[in-house]
Amino acid sequence: VVMGLCRTFASCFFVGITIAINKITPTEERATTNGIVLLFVSVTRCLGALFGGSLVAFSFSSILIPPEYGSIMIFTILGMMGAFGFWKTRLLEKEYRTTID
């Protein structure tokens, strides 16, 4: 259930970014822009899987942290990353924020 929710929110995020980029891109450059966006999406999904797998492997097999606390470390790091992203987004200037009409 949690994995399904994460994938749904990730898809909504990438769709929202694509819509926002299409609104600010001139019509004749949309194909190139969409290709670059899809490349970015593919690379970030690859890096996300690599980072997540490395984090899980490190947290459950590390000698620095006992394995029974590994899941706490995983959720703490992911929560801090989410809070940092939210904080950085809130700092954007108002003119850069987009609203969907």
KEKEBA-562745 format. One line per 2 residues: number of its first residue (from 0); for each residue x, y, z of C-alpha. Coordinates in nm, 3 decimals, m for minus. Example, Ala and Ser with C-alpha at 12.3 -4.5 7.8 and 13.67 -1.06 7.14 Angstrom:
2
0> 1.230,m0.450,0.780; 1.367,m0.106,0.714;
END
This chain:
101
0> 0.000,0.000,0.000; 0.277,0.244,0.094;
2> 0.473,0.162,m0.221; 0.164,0.226,m0.432;
4> 0.113,0.564,m0.266; 0.476,0.657,m0.320;
6> 0.459,0.569,m0.687; 0.133,0.762,m0.726;
8> 0.281,1.075,m0.566; 0.601,1.043,m0.771;
10> 0.400,1.015,m1.093; 0.190,1.317,m0.995;
12> 0.509,1.511,m0.923; 0.661,1.436,m1.263;
14> 0.331,1.512,m1.440; 0.308,1.844,m1.257;
16> 0.663,1.935,m1.354; 0.592,1.844,m1.717;
18> 0.276,2.057,m1.724; 0.458,2.352,m1.568;
20> 0.744,2.325,m1.816; 0.503,2.300,m2.111;
22> 0.329,2.617,m1.995; 0.651,2.821,m2.006;
24> 0.810,2.664,m2.316; 0.746,2.807,m2.664;
26> 0.542,2.576,m2.888; 0.825,2.507,m3.133;
28> 1.057,2.389,m2.854; 0.818,2.161,m2.665;
30> 0.933,1.836,m2.827; 1.296,1.898,m2.730;
32> 1.195,2.011,m2.383; 0.977,1.704,m2.326;
34> 1.264,1.479,m2.438; 1.498,1.643,m2.188;
36> 1.234,1.612,m1.913; 1.189,1.240,m1.986;
38> 1.566,1.193,m1.975; 1.575,1.372,m1.638;
40> 1.290,1.155,m1.505; 1.468,0.835,m1.612;
42> 1.797,0.941,m1.455; 1.634,1.045,m1.126;
44> 1.441,0.718,m1.103; 1.766,0.527,m1.160;
46> 1.952,0.731,m0.899; 1.661,0.698,m0.655;
48> 1.668,0.320,m0.681; 2.046,0.318,m0.646;
50> 2.035,0.547,m0.341; 1.749,0.356,m0.179;
52> 1.915,0.018,m0.229; 2.247,0.146,m0.098;
54> 2.078,0.303,0.204; 1.895,m0.019,0.291;
56> 2.206,m0.233,0.240; 2.417,m0.001,0.453;
58> 2.164,0.037,0.732; 2.105,m0.337,0.775;
60> 2.466,m0.455,0.737; 2.667,m0.171,0.887;
62> 2.888,m0.221,1.190; 2.833,0.145,1.286;
64> 2.461,0.103,1.351; 2.302,m0.211,1.496;
66> 2.071,m0.378,1.238; 1.766,m0.343,1.464;
68> 1.796,0.037,1.432; 1.855,0.030,1.057;
70> 1.493,0.096,0.965; 1.486,0.397,1.198;
72> 1.789,0.535,1.015; 1.624,0.478,0.675;
74> 1.303,0.660,0.767; 1.495,0.940,0.941;
76> 1.710,1.008,0.635; 1.415,0.990,0.394;
78> 1.207,1.214,0.621; 1.487,1.469,0.643;
80> 1.521,1.466,0.264; 1.147,1.528,0.227;
82> 1.152,1.808,0.485; 1.451,1.968,0.311;
84> 1.274,1.955,m0.025; 0.961,2.110,0.125;
86> 1.167,2.381,0.295; 1.355,2.466,m0.027;
88> 1.029,2.479,m0.222; 0.874,2.718,0.029;
90> 1.173,2.953,m0.014; 1.110,3.001,m0.385;
92> 1.014,3.352,m0.475; 0.647,3.403,m0.538;
94> 0.698,3.484,m0.907; 0.851,3.140,m0.969;
96> 0.562,2.953,m0.812; 0.311,2.828,m1.064;
98> m0.055,2.765,m1.013; m0.273,2.555,m1.237;
100> m0.571,2.757,m1.355;
END
